[in-house]
Amino acid sequence: MSVKSKYVFIVSMDVAPEKEALFNEVYDREHVPNLLKVPGVRSVTRLRTEPASLSLGGTTKRLTGEGSPTYVALYEIDSPDVLTSKAWTEAAELGRWPSEVRPYTSNRHHIVRKVV
């Protein structure tokens, strides 16, 4: 994956197991399309933690992601100012996300990284 923007907004979270199907449906069909309409949002990539193993220094280590949020979304943005724009604020509150999904998320983390 090649990042083409100057900044990446990284959102990580867990979701209640009984709401996981709704979470994925709303995120893919409503939330991401709404945020992609915001000026300065270039792309969104969603990720889910997957158990794996890593061989390093002669030792194999199991990567479980324990304690880390299960879901991550990478938003390629032109500037951190995008996140406080009126368009972002309005788009983030559209659809079923605020009332039917957000209350069932936890372990949420938000950070902006500059591409170097």
N, CA, C and O atoms as a MOPAC input file, in Angstrom:
PM7 MOZYME 1SCF
protein

 N      0.85400 1    -1.17700 1     0.00000 1
 C      0.00000 1     0.00000 1     0.00000 1
 C      0.89700 1     1.23600 1     0.00000 1
 O      1.76100 1     1.38600 1     0.86300 1
 N      0.69100 1     2.08200 1    -0.93600 1
 C      1.46300 1     3.30100 1    -1.04800 1
 C      0.59100 1     4.48600 1    -0.63000 1
 O     -0.48700 1     4.69800 1    -1.18400 1
 N      1.06600 1     5.25200 1     0.34700 1
 C      0.32000 1     6.41400 1     0.83600 1
 C      0.61200 1     7.59100 1    -0.08400 1
 O      1.77100 1     7.92200 1    -0.33300 1
 N     -0.43700 1     8.21400 1    -0.58000 1
 C     -0.28500 1     9.30400 1    -1.53000 1
 C     -0.59800 1    10.67500 1    -0.92700 1
 O     -0.43400 1    11.69600 1    -1.59600 1
 N     -1.04200 1    10.70600 1     0.31700 1
 C     -1.34800 1    11.97500 1     0.96000 1
 C     -0.22400 1    12.36300 1     1.90600 1
 O      0.70800 1    11.58900 1     2.12300 1
 N     -0.31100 1    13.55700 1     2.46700 1
 C      0.71800 1    14.03600 1     3.39300 1
 C      0.46900 1    13.59300 1     4.83300 1
 O      1.37900 1    13.60100 1     5.66300 1
 N     -0.77800 1    13.20500 1     5.11700 1
 C     -1.13500 1    12.81800 1     6.48100 1
 C     -2.02400 1    11.58400 1     6.46100 1
 O     -2.75100 1    11.33600 1     5.49900 1
 N     -1.95100 1    10.81900 1     7.53800 1
 C     -2.82800 1     9.67500 1     7.72400 1
 C     -3.48900 1     9.81400 1     9.09400 1
 O     -2.80900 1     9.96600 1    10.10800 1
 N     -4.79800 1     9.76100 1     9.11200 1
 C     -5.58300 1     9.75000 1    10.34200 1
 C     -5.88600 1     8.29000 1    10.63000 1
 O     -6.50300 1     7.60700 1     9.81200 1
 N     -5.45400 1     7.80900 1    11.78900 1
 C     -5.60200 1     6.39600 1    12.13700 1
 C     -6.62000 1     6.27500 1    13.26800 1
 O     -6.45700 1     6.86400 1    14.33700 1
 N     -7.66200 1     5.50700 1    13.01200 1
 C     -8.72600 1     5.26600 1    13.98900 1
 C     -8.73300 1     3.77200 1    14.30000 1
 O     -8.81300 1     2.94300 1    13.39400 1
 N     -8.64900 1     3.43600 1    15.58900 1
 C     -8.65400 1     2.03300 1    16.01400 1
 C     -9.75300 1     1.83100 1    17.03600 1
 O    -10.02700 1     2.71800 1    17.84300 1
 N    -10.39100 1     0.65300 1    17.00600 1
 C    -11.45300 1     0.38700 1    17.97500 1
 C    -11.82900 1    -1.08800 1    17.99300 1
 O    -11.51000 1    -1.85300 1    17.08300 1
 N    -12.51100 1    -1.44800 1    19.05600 1
 C    -13.16300 1    -2.74500 1    19.16600 1
 C    -14.66000 1    -2.50500 1    19.05400 1
 O    -15.12900 1    -1.37400 1    19.18400 1
 N    -15.39900 1    -3.56700 1    18.81400 1
 C    -16.85500 1    -3.48300 1    18.73800 1
 C    -17.43200 1    -4.67200 1    19.48600 1
 O    -16.86000 1    -5.76200 1    19.47800 1
 N    -18.56100 1    -4.45600 1    20.12700 1
 C    -19.23500 1    -5.54700 1    20.83000 1
 C    -19.50600 1    -6.67300 1    19.83800 1
 O    -20.00100 1    -6.42100 1    18.74000 1
 N    -19.18900 1    -7.91200 1    20.21000 1
 C    -19.34700 1    -9.04100 1    19.27500 1
 C    -20.73300 1    -9.15000 1    18.65000 1
 O    -20.85100 1    -9.50500 1    17.47700 1
 N    -21.77200 1    -8.85400 1    19.40300 1
 C    -23.13200 1    -8.97800 1    18.86100 1
 C    -23.46300 1    -7.87500 1    17.86200 1
 O    -24.48800 1    -7.95100 1    17.18500 1
 N    -22.61800 1    -6.85300 1    17.75500 1
 C    -22.84000 1    -5.75300 1    16.80800 1
 C    -21.81900 1    -5.74800 1    15.66700 1
 O    -21.80500 1    -4.82500 1    14.85300 1
 N    -20.97100 1    -6.76800 1    15.60500 1
 C    -19.89200 1    -6.77500 1    14.62200 1
 C    -20.39300 1    -6.75600 1    13.17400 1
 O    -19.84500 1    -6.02400 1    12.34900 1
 N    -21.40200 1    -7.52900 1    12.85700 1
 C    -21.93800 1    -7.53700 1    11.48900 1
 C    -22.50200 1    -6.16300 1    11.12300 1
 O    -22.24900 1    -5.66400 1    10.02600 1
 N    -23.26000 1    -5.55200 1    12.02900 1
 C    -23.80500 1    -4.21400 1    11.79200 1
 C    -22.67000 1    -3.19800 1    11.65400 1
 O    -22.70800 1    -2.34500 1    10.76800 1
 N    -21.67300 1    -3.28300 1    12.51700 1
 C    -20.50500 1    -2.40400 1    12.47600 1
 C    -19.87900 1    -2.41500 1    11.08300 1
 O    -19.65200 1    -1.35800 1    10.49400 1
 N    -19.60200 1    -3.60600 1    10.56000 1
 C    -18.96100 1    -3.71400 1     9.25400 1
 C    -19.85800 1    -3.22900 1     8.12300 1
 O    -19.39000 1    -2.56800 1     7.19600 1
 N    -21.13100 1    -3.55300 1     8.19500 1
 C    -22.06800 1    -3.09900 1     7.16800 1
 C    -22.14100 1    -1.57500 1     7.13000 1
 O    -21.99900 1    -0.97200 1     6.06600 1
 N    -22.36100 1    -0.95600 1     8.27900 1
 C    -22.50200 1     0.50000 1     8.34600 1
 C    -21.18900 1     1.19100 1     7.99700 1
 O    -21.18600 1     2.20000 1     7.29100 1
 N    -20.07800 1     0.65500 1     8.48600 1
 C    -18.77900 1     1.27300 1     8.18700 1
 C    -18.52900 1     1.28100 1     6.68400 1
 O    -18.13800 1     2.30300 1     6.12100 1
 N    -18.75800 1     0.13100 1     6.03200 1
 C    -18.47400 1     0.01000 1     4.59700 1
 C    -19.48500 1     0.72200 1     3.70200 1
 O    -19.10500 1     1.33600 1     2.70500 1
 N    -20.76200 1     0.64500 1     4.04700 1
 C    -21.80800 1     1.15800 1     3.15000 1
 C    -22.24200 1     2.59400 1     3.43400 1
 O    -22.79800 1     3.25800 1     2.55900 1
 N    -21.99100 1     3.07900 1     4.65700 1
 C    -22.43900 1     4.43300 1     5.00100 1
 C    -21.28600 1     5.32900 1     5.45500 1
 O    -21.03100 1     6.37500 1     4.85600 1
 N    -20.59300 1     4.91300 1     6.51400 1
 C    -19.61000 1     5.77800 1     7.15300 1
 C    -18.46100 1     6.15300 1     6.20400 1
 O    -18.16800 1     7.33500 1     6.02400 1
 N    -17.82200 1     5.16300 1     5.60700 1
 C    -16.71500 1     5.45100 1     4.69100 1
 C    -17.18600 1     6.26600 1     3.49000 1
 O    -16.55500 1     7.27500 1     3.17800 1
 N    -18.26700 1     5.88100 1     2.79600 1
 C    -18.70800 1     6.71700 1     1.67100 1
 C    -19.01700 1     8.16100 1     2.07200 1
 O    -18.71900 1     9.08700 1     1.31800 1
 N    -19.60800 1     8.35800 1     3.24700 1
 C    -19.89400 1     9.72700 1     3.70000 1
 C    -18.60900 1    10.51300 1     3.92000 1
 O    -18.52000 1    11.67500 1     3.52300 1
 N    -17.61100 1     9.89400 1     4.54900 1
 C    -16.36400 1    10.60400 1     4.83500 1
 C    -15.52300 1    10.81500 1     3.57900 1
 O    -14.76000 1    11.77800 1     3.50700 1
 N    -15.64900 1     9.94100 1     2.60100 1
 C    -14.91000 1    10.13600 1     1.34300 1
 C    -15.41600 1    11.33600 1     0.55400 1
 O    -14.72500 1    11.80900 1    -0.34800 1
 N    -16.59600 1    11.83500 1     0.86800 1
 C    -17.13200 1    13.03500 1     0.21300 1
 C    -16.54700 1    14.32000 1     0.80300 1
 O    -16.70500 1    15.39700 1     0.22800 1
 N    -15.87300 1    14.20700 1     1.94700 1
 C    -15.30600 1    15.38200 1     2.61800 1
 C    -14.08100 1    15.86300 1     1.83600 1
 O    -13.17600 1    15.07600 1     1.56000 1
 N    -14.04700 1    17.15600 1     1.47600 1
 C    -12.85100 1    17.68100 1     0.80600 1
 C    -11.60600 1    17.43900 1     1.65500 1
 O    -11.58400 1    17.72900 1     2.85100 1
 N    -10.58200 1    16.90700 1     1.01500 1
 C     -9.32400 1    16.63300 1     1.71100 1
 C     -9.16800 1    15.20300 1     2.18700 1
 O     -8.09400 1    14.82600 1     2.65800 1
 N    -10.22100 1    14.39100 1     2.07500 1
 C    -10.11200 1    12.96700 1     2.37800 1
 C     -9.85300 1    12.24900 1     1.05700 1
 O    -10.68900 1    12.28300 1     0.15400 1
 N     -8.70600 1    11.60600 1     0.94700 1
 C     -8.28500 1    10.99500 1    -0.32100 1
 C     -8.64400 1     9.51500 1    -0.43100 1
 O     -9.00500 1     9.04300 1    -1.51000 1
 N     -8.54600 1     8.78600 1     0.67000 1
 C     -8.87400 1     7.36200 1     0.63100 1
 C     -9.06600 1     6.84600 1     2.05400 1
 O     -8.66000 1     7.47700 1     3.03000 1
 N     -9.69500 1     5.68400 1     2.13700 1
 C     -9.87900 1     5.01800 1     3.41900 1
 C     -9.55300 1     3.54300 1     3.21300 1
 O    -10.02100 1     2.91600 1     2.26300 1
 N     -8.75200 1     3.00800 1     4.10900 1
 C     -8.42500 1     1.58700 1     4.09800 1
 C     -8.77500 1     1.02300 1     5.46700 1
 O     -8.32100 1     1.53000 1     6.49300 1
 N     -9.58100 1    -0.02600 1     5.47400 1
 C     -9.96100 1    -0.68500 1     6.72700 1
 C     -9.14000 1    -1.94700 1     6.92800 1
 O     -8.84200 1    -2.67400 1     5.98100 1
 N     -8.78000 1    -2.19200 1     8.18600 1
 C     -7.96000 1    -3.34300 1     8.54300 1
 C     -8.55800 1    -4.04700 1     9.75100 1
 O     -9.20600 1    -3.42100 1    10.58900 1
 N     -8.33800 1    -5.33800 1     9.83200 1
 C     -8.77700 1    -6.13400 1    10.98200 1
 C     -7.59500 1    -6.96900 1    11.44000 1
 O     -6.90300 1    -7.57000 1    10.61800 1
 N     -7.35900 1    -7.01100 1    12.74100 1
 C     -6.26000 1    -7.79000 1    13.28900 1
 C     -6.44000 1    -9.26600 1    12.96200 1
 O     -7.52900 1    -9.82400 1    13.09500 1
 N     -5.37000 1    -9.87000 1    12.54100 1
 C     -5.36300 1   -11.28500 1    12.18100 1
 C     -4.20400 1   -11.95500 1    12.91900 1
 O     -3.06400 1   -11.50500 1    12.80200 1
 N     -4.46900 1   -13.00700 1    13.66900 1
 C     -3.36900 1   -13.70200 1    14.35200 1
 C     -2.35300 1   -14.22300 1    13.33800 1
 O     -2.72300 1   -14.68800 1    12.26000 1
 N     -1.09200 1   -14.14200 1    13.68600 1
 C     -0.01700 1   -14.60100 1    12.80700 1
 C      1.20600 1   -14.90400 1    13.66700 1
 O      1.17000 1   -14.75000 1    14.88800 1
 N      2.26100 1   -15.32600 1    13.03500 1
 C      3.52300 1   -15.57900 1    13.71900 1
 C      4.62600 1   -14.80800 1    13.01800 1
 O      4.54400 1   -14.50800 1    11.82700 1
 N      5.66700 1   -14.49300 1    13.79000 1
 C      6.81000 1   -13.74900 1    13.27800 1
 C      8.07100 1   -14.44900 1    13.74200 1
 O      8.22300 1   -14.75300 1    14.92500 1
 N      8.97600 1   -14.70500 1    12.80800 1
 C     10.26900 1   -15.27300 1    13.14900 1
 C     11.26700 1   -14.13000 1    13.19700 1
 O     11.47600 1   -13.42900 1    12.20700 1
 N     11.88700 1   -13.95000 1    14.36900 1
 C     12.79800 1   -12.82500 1    14.56000 1
 C     13.92700 1   -13.24500 1    15.49600 1
 O     13.68000 1   -13.66700 1    16.62500 1
 N     15.14200 1   -13.13100 1    15.03100 1
 C     16.29500 1   -13.47000 1    15.86700 1
 C     16.31700 1   -14.92500 1    16.30200 1
 O     16.77100 1   -15.23200 1    17.40400 1
 N     15.83900 1   -15.81700 1    15.46400 1
 C     15.85000 1   -17.23700 1    15.78200 1
 C     14.70200 1   -17.70700 1    16.64900 1
 O     14.65500 1   -18.87400 1    17.03600 1
 N     13.77900 1   -16.82000 1    16.95800 1
 C     12.62600 1   -17.16500 1    17.78300 1
 C     11.34700 1   -16.87600 1    17.01400 1
 O     11.24100 1   -15.86400 1    16.32100 1
 N     10.39100 1   -17.76100 1    17.14200 1
 C      9.08900 1   -17.52400 1    16.54400 1
 C      8.15300 1   -17.01100 1    17.62400 1
 O      7.99900 1   -17.61800 1    18.68400 1
 N      7.54500 1   -15.89800 1    17.33400 1
 C      6.64800 1   -15.23600 1    18.28100 1
 C      5.24500 1   -15.21300 1    17.69300 1
 O      5.06200 1   -14.90700 1    16.51500 1
 N      4.26700 1   -15.53500 1    18.51000 1
 C      2.86200 1   -15.48200 1    18.08400 1
 C      2.38100 1   -14.04200 1    18.20700 1
 O      2.51200 1   -13.43700 1    19.27200 1
 N      1.83100 1   -13.48900 1    17.14200 1
 C      1.29300 1   -12.13100 1    17.12600 1
 C     -0.22700 1   -12.22700 1    17.28900 1
 O     -0.92700 1   -12.66900 1    16.37800 1
 N     -0.71500 1   -11.82000 1    18.42300 1
 C     -2.14800 1   -11.93700 1    18.68700 1
 C     -2.84900 1   -10.59200 1    18.67600 1
 O     -4.06500 1   -10.52100 1    18.49800 1
 N     -2.09400 1    -9.53700 1    18.86300 1
 C     -2.71200 1    -8.22100 1    18.95800 1
 C     -3.38400 1    -7.98600 1    20.29700 1
 O     -4.15700 1    -7.04100 1    20.44700 1
 N     -3.09900 1    -8.83300 1    21.26800 1
 C     -3.74500 1    -8.73400 1    22.58100 1
 C     -3.63100 1    -7.32200 1    23.14600 1
 O     -2.53800 1    -6.76400 1    23.23100 1
 N     -4.76100 1    -6.75600 1    23.52800 1
 C     -4.81400 1    -5.41000 1    24.08500 1
 C     -4.98100 1    -4.31700 1    23.03500 1
 O     -5.42400 1    -3.21300 1    23.35100 1
 N     -4.63100 1    -4.61700 1    21.80600 1
 C     -4.78500 1    -3.64500 1    20.72200 1
 C     -6.18500 1    -3.76700 1    20.14200 1
 O     -6.75600 1    -4.85700 1    20.12900 1
 N     -6.74100 1    -2.66600 1    19.66600 1
 C     -8.06200 1    -2.73500 1    19.04000 1
 C     -8.06100 1    -3.66600 1    17.82700 1
 O     -7.05800 1    -3.78700 1    17.12400 1
 N     -9.17400 1    -4.30500 1    17.60100 1
 C     -9.31800 1    -5.26600 1    16.50600 1
 C     -9.38800 1    -4.58100 1    15.14500 1
 O     -8.80700 1    -5.06700 1    14.17500 1
 N    -10.08900 1    -3.46600 1    15.06800 1
 C    -10.29700 1    -2.77800 1    13.78600 1
 C     -9.49100 1    -1.49300 1    13.71300 1
 O     -9.34500 1    -0.77500 1    14.70200 1
 N     -8.96600 1    -1.21400 1    12.51700 1
 C     -8.21700 1     0.01300 1    12.25100 1
 C     -8.70200 1     0.56800 1    10.91900 1
 O     -8.92900 1    -0.18300 1     9.97000 1
 N     -8.85700 1     1.87800 1    10.85500 1
 C     -9.15800 1     2.55000 1     9.59000 1
 C     -8.07500 1     3.60100 1     9.35600 1
 O     -7.75600 1     4.39400 1    10.24200 1
 N     -7.52100 1     3.59000 1     8.15200 1
 C     -6.50600 1     4.56200 1     7.76200 1
 C     -7.12700 1     5.53000 1     6.77100 1
 O     -7.50700 1     5.14500 1     5.66500 1
 N     -7.22700 1     6.77600 1     7.17100 1
 C     -7.79100 1     7.82000 1     6.31800 1
 C     -6.63300 1     8.65700 1     5.78800 1
 O     -5.92900 1     9.30700 1     6.56200 1
 N     -6.43400 1     8.64400 1     4.48800 1
 C     -5.42900 1     9.51400 1     3.89400 1
 C     -6.06200 1    10.88900 1     3.73300 1
 O     -7.08000 1    11.04400 1     3.05800 1
 N     -5.44100 1    11.89000 1     4.36700 1
 C     -5.99900 1    13.24200 1     4.37100 1
 C     -4.93700 1    14.26000 1     3.94500 1
 O     -3.73600 1    14.02100 1     4.07300 1
 N     -5.40900 1    15.39100 1     3.43900 1
 C     -4.50000 1    16.44300 1     2.99000 1
 C     -3.87500 1    17.21200 1     4.14400 1
 O     -2.74800 1    17.69700 1     4.04200 1
 N     -4.62100 1    17.32100 1     5.24700 1
 C     -4.17300 1    18.14200 1     6.37400 1
 C     -4.94500 1    17.72100 1     7.62800 1
 O     -6.07600 1    17.24700 1     7.51800 1
 N     -4.36500 1    17.88100 1     8.80200 1
 C     -5.12600 1    17.62400 1    10.02600 1
 C     -6.36000 1    18.51600 1    10.15500 1
 O     -7.30300 1    18.16800 1    10.86500 1
 N     -6.36100 1    19.66400 1     9.47300 1
 C     -7.50600 1    20.57400 1     9.52400 1
 C     -8.77700 1    19.95500 1     8.94700 1
 O     -9.88300 1    20.38800 1     9.26900 1
 N     -8.62200 1    18.95100 1     8.10200 1
 C     -9.78500 1    18.25000 1     7.53300 1
 C    -10.67900 1    17.73100 1     8.65800 1
 O    -11.90400 1    17.74700 1     8.54300 1
 N    -10.06000 1    17.27200 1     9.74600 1
 C    -10.77900 1    16.61100 1    10.83300 1
 C    -11.61900 1    17.55500 1    11.68300 1
 O    -12.45400 1    17.10500 1    12.46700 1
 N    -11.40800 1    18.84900 1    11.53500 1
 C    -12.21300 1    19.82600 1    12.26800 1
 C    -13.07100 1    20.67100 1    11.32700 1
 O    -13.69300 1    21.64900 1    11.74200 1
 N    -13.09400 1    20.28300 1    10.07300 1
 C    -13.89400 1    21.03200 1     9.10700 1
 C    -15.38800 1    20.77500 1     9.32700 1
 O    -15.78100 1    19.76400 1     9.91000 1
 N    -16.19300 1    21.69800 1     8.85600 1
 C    -17.64700 1    21.53600 1     8.94300 1
 C    -18.09400 1    20.29000 1     8.18400 1
 O    -18.96400 1    19.55200 1     8.64600 1
 N    -17.49300 1    20.06000 1     7.01300 1
 C    -17.87200 1    18.90400 1     6.19700 1
 C    -17.58600 1    17.59300 1     6.93300 1
 O    -18.41000 1    16.67900 1     6.90000 1
 N    -16.42700 1    17.48600 1     7.59600 1
 C    -16.09900 1    16.27500 1     8.35600 1
 C    -17.07600 1    16.10400 1     9.51900 1
 O    -17.62400 1    15.02100 1     9.72600 1
 N    -17.28400 1    17.16300 1    10.25900 1
 C    -18.16500 1    17.11900 1    11.42400 1
 C    -19.55900 1    16.63600 1    11.03200 1
 O    -20.15000 1    15.81100 1    11.72900 1
 N    -20.07600 1    17.14000 1     9.93400 1
 C    -21.40700 1    16.73500 1     9.47500 1
 C    -21.41100 1    15.29400 1     8.95200 1
 O    -22.32100 1    14.52500 1     9.26100 1
 N    -20.40000 1    14.93300 1     8.16500 1
 C    -20.34500 1    13.59100 1     7.58000 1
 C    -20.20500 1    12.50500 1     8.65200 1
 O    -20.76200 1    11.41600 1     8.51200 1
 N    -19.47400 1    12.80000 1     9.70500 1
 C    -19.25000 1    11.81500 1    10.77300 1
 C    -20.51700 1    11.50200 1    11.55700 1
 O    -20.57800 1    10.49500 1    12.26200 1
 N    -21.52900 1    12.35900 1    11.44000 1
 C    -22.77200 1    12.17600 1    12.19600 1
 C    -23.93400 1    11.69600 1    11.33600 1
 O    -25.07000 1    11.64000 1    11.80800 1
 N    -23.66600 1    11.35300 1    10.09000 1
 C    -24.72700 1    10.88400 1     9.19100 1
 C    -25.01600 1     9.39600 1     9.38700 1
 O    -24.18200 1     8.64900 1     9.89900 1
 N    -26.18100 1     8.99200 1     8.98300 1
 C    -26.53400 1     7.57400 1     8.93600 1
 C    -26.70400 1     6.92700 1    10.29800 1
 O    -26.98700 1     7.58800 1    11.29700 1
 N    -26.52500 1     5.63200 1    10.30700 1
 C    -26.73100 1     4.84200 1    11.52200 1
 C    -25.52700 1     4.82500 1    12.45500 1
 O    -25.63600 1     4.38200 1    13.59900 1
 N    -24.37000 1     5.30800 1    11.97200 1
 C    -23.14500 1     5.25500 1    12.76500 1
 C    -23.29600 1     5.84900 1    14.17000 1
 O    -22.99300 1     5.15800 1    15.14200 1
 N    -23.75200 1     7.09800 1    14.32000 1
 C    -23.76400 1     7.70100 1    15.65700 1
 C    -24.69800 1     7.02100 1    16.65900 1
 O    -24.38100 1     6.94000 1    17.84500 1
 N    -25.83000 1     6.53900 1    16.19300 1
 C    -26.81400 1     5.99900 1    17.14800 1
 C    -26.80200 1     4.47500 1    17.26400 1
 O    -27.06000 1     3.94100 1    18.34200 1
 N    -26.50700 1     3.76800 1    16.17100 1
 C    -26.61300 1     2.30900 1    16.19000 1
 C    -25.27600 1     1.58200 1    16.28800 1
 O    -25.24000 1     0.39300 1    16.60400 1
 N    -24.17600 1     2.28600 1    16.02000 1
 C    -22.87500 1     1.62200 1    16.02000 1
 C    -21.92300 1     2.21000 1    17.06500 1
 O    -21.40100 1     1.47800 1    17.90600 1
 N    -21.69600 1     3.51200 1    17.01800 1
 C    -20.71700 1     4.14700 1    17.91100 1
 C    -20.89500 1     3.75400 1    19.38300 1
 O    -19.89500 1     3.51400 1    20.05900 1
 N    -22.13200 1     3.67700 1    19.90900 1
 C    -22.27800 1     3.30800 1    21.32700 1
 C    -21.74700 1     1.91300 1    21.66400 1
 O    -21.51700 1     1.60800 1    22.83400 1
 N    -21.55200 1     1.07100 1    20.66100 1
 C    -21.09400 1    -0.30400 1    20.89300 1
 C    -19.60800 1    -0.48200 1    20.59300 1
 O    -19.10800 1    -1.60600 1    20.54700 1
 N    -18.90500 1     0.63500 1    20.38800 1
 C    -17.46600 1     0.57400 1    20.17400 1
 C    -16.74700 1     0.91000 1    21.47500 1
 O    -17.28200 1     1.59800 1    22.34400 1
 N    -15.52800 1     0.41000 1    21.58400 1
 C    -14.71400 1     0.65000 1    22.79100 1
 C    -13.24200 1     0.61500 1    22.40000 1
 O    -12.89600 1     0.35300 1    21.24800 1
 N    -12.38700 1     0.88200 1    23.37500 1
 C    -10.93600 1     0.84200 1    23.16200 1
 C    -10.56200 1     1.67600 1    21.93800 1
 O     -9.73800 1     1.27300 1    21.11800 1
 N    -11.19300 1     2.85400 1    21.83800 1
 C    -11.00700 1     3.72400 1    20.67100 1
 C     -9.73100 1     4.55100 1    20.79800 1
 O     -9.41500 1     5.08400 1    21.86100 1
 N     -9.01600 1     4.64100 1    19.69400 1
 C     -7.79900 1     5.45100 1    19.62700 1
 C     -7.82000 1     6.24200 1    18.32500 1
 O     -8.22500 1     5.73100 1    17.28100 1
 N     -7.38000 1     7.49200 1    18.39900 1
 C     -7.32100 1     8.36800 1    17.22300 1
 C     -5.94800 1     9.03900 1    17.21400 1
 O     -5.48700 1     9.52900 1    18.24500 1
 N     -5.30000 1     9.06100 1    16.05800 1
 C     -4.01300 1     9.73800 1    15.95400 1
 C     -3.78600 1    10.16200 1    14.50700 1
 O     -4.24000 1     9.49500 1    13.57600 1
 N     -3.08500 1    11.27000 1    14.32800 1
 C     -2.69000 1    11.73000 1    12.99500 1
 C     -1.19100 1    11.53000 1    12.88100 1
 O     -0.43700 1    11.86700 1    13.79400 1
 N     -0.76300 1    10.97800 1    11.75200 1
 C      0.65600 1    10.80200 1    11.46400 1
 C      0.99200 1    11.53400 1    10.16700 1
 O      0.22600 1    11.49200 1     9.20300 1
 N      2.13400 1    12.19800 1    10.15300 1
 C      2.60900 1    12.84900 1     8.94100 1
 C      3.48400 1    11.85400 1     8.18700 1
 O      4.33200 1    11.18800 1     8.78100 1
 N      3.27500 1    11.75800 1     6.89200 1
 C      4.06700 1    10.86300 1     6.06200 1
 C      5.44500 1    11.47900 1     5.89100 1
 O      5.57800 1    12.65200 1     5.54100 1
 N      6.46700 1    10.67200 1     6.14200 1
 C      7.85000 1    11.17100 1     6.03500 1
 C      8.59400 1    10.48900 1     4.90200 1
 O      9.76600 1    10.78400 1     4.66800 1

